[in-house]
């Protein structure tokens, strides 16, 4: 699973470099994995503007997610993922902002809206935005959940930028 996703992200990063598209991320559930995968390819400094790992609600709010969004929709929602993507895109003045939040394999006792295996991903870009909810299959490790979420992000981006192809 990891090697396949790593190849997908190498292709994605090369596409962004070739098209001068800059990226920023605000990640919760994936803990920075998306930013890591994007920067595993040589030359990524040309496109990666920055990343936030905002595991707590407080961290999300400090980086620009309105508390009203979390209070109204919950931290695990398309609306919060959208606010995360929008905030990182604005902060870093990037072409693409990616926000991701969700619960891996267990219930988050600090947030009542936690549903294990559900992830919310949003991509904000020049021509619009996409926010989706995904139900992940059952996995044995947290890393597998993170990799699954990373693959969902990749698929969303390939739908936006149809010229991206895996090597």
Residue pairs with C-beta under 8 A, 6 or more apart in sequence:
1 144
1 147
1 148
2 147
5 37
5 147
5 150
5 151
5 154
6 37
6 40
7 166
7 167
8 151
8 154
8 166
9 37
9 38
9 40
9 41
9 150
9 154
10 40
10 41
10 167
11 164
11 165
11 166
11 167
12 38
12 154
12 157
12 158
12 164
13 38
13 39
13 40
13 41
13 43
13 44
13 47
14 41
14 43
15 21
15 161
15 163
15 164
16 22
16 23
16 38
16 47
16 96
17 41
17 43
17 44
17 46
17 47
19 161
20 46
20 47
21 47
21 95
21 96
21 161
22 47
22 48
22 49
22 92
22 93
22 94
22 95
22 96
23 38
23 47
23 48
23 49
23 94
23 95
23 96
23 97
23 98
24 48
24 49
24 50
24 51
24 88
24 89
24 91
24 92
24 94
24 96
24 97
24 98
25 32
25 34
25 35
25 38
25 51
25 52
25 88
25 97
25 98
25 99
25 100
26 51
26 52
26 54
26 60
26 63
26 65
26 84
26 85
26 87
26 88
26 97
26 98
26 99
26 100
27 33
27 34
27 35
27 51
27 52
27 53
27 54
27 98
27 99
27 100
28 53
28 54
28 55
28 60
28 75
28 84
28 100
28 101
28 102
29 100
29 101
29 102
29 103
29 104
29 119
29 145
29 146
29 149
30 100
30 146
30 149
30 150
31 53
31 55
31 146
32 51
32 53
33 146
33 147
33 149
33 150
34 51
34 98
34 100
34 150
34 153
35 48
35 51
37 150
38 44
38 47
38 48
39 45
39 48
49 92
49 93
49 94
50 88
50 91
50 92
50 94
51 88
52 59
52 63
52 88
52 91
53 59
54 60
54 62
54 63
54 65
54 84
57 70
57 75
57 110
57 111
60 70
60 75
60 80
60 83
60 84
60 101
61 67
61 70
63 84
63 87
63 88
63 91
64 83
64 86
64 87
64 88
64 90
64 91
65 80
65 83
65 84
65 87
66 83
69 79
69 80
69 83
70 80
72 79
73 79
73 80
74 80
74 111
74 112
74 113
75 101
75 111
75 113
76 101
76 102
76 103
76 108
76 111
76 113
76 114
76 115
76 118
76 120
77 101
77 113
77 120
78 120
78 122
78 131
78 132
78 133
79 131
80 99
80 101
80 120
81 99
81 100
81 101
81 120
81 121
81 122
81 131
82 99
82 122
82 124
82 129
82 131
83 99
84 97
84 99
84 100
84 101
84 122
85 97
85 98
85 99
85 122
85 123
85 124
85 129
85 131
86 97
86 99
86 122
86 124
86 129
87 97
87 99
88 94
88 97
88 98
88 99
89 95
89 96
89 97
89 124
90 97
95 125
95 126
96 123
96 124
96 125
96 157
97 123
97 124
97 125
98 121
98 122
98 123
98 153
99 121
99 122
99 123
99 124
100 119
100 120
100 121
100 122
100 149
100 153
101 119
101 120
102 118
102 119
102 120
102 134
102 149
103 114
103 115
103 116
103 117
103 118
103 119
104 116
104 117
104 136
104 142
104 145
104 146
105 116
105 117
105 138
105 139
105 142
105 145
106 116
107 114
107 115
107 116
108 114
117 135
117 136
117 137
117 138
117 145
118 133
118 134
118 135
118 136
119 133
119 134
119 136
119 145
119 148
119 149
119 152
120 131
120 132
120 133
120 134
121 131
121 132
121 134
121 149
121 152
121 153
121 156
122 129
122 130
122 131
122 132
123 129
123 130
123 131
123 153
123 156
123 157
123 160
125 160
130 156
130 159
130 160
132 152
132 156
134 149
134 152
136 145
136 148
136 149
137 148
139 145
139 148
157 164
158 164
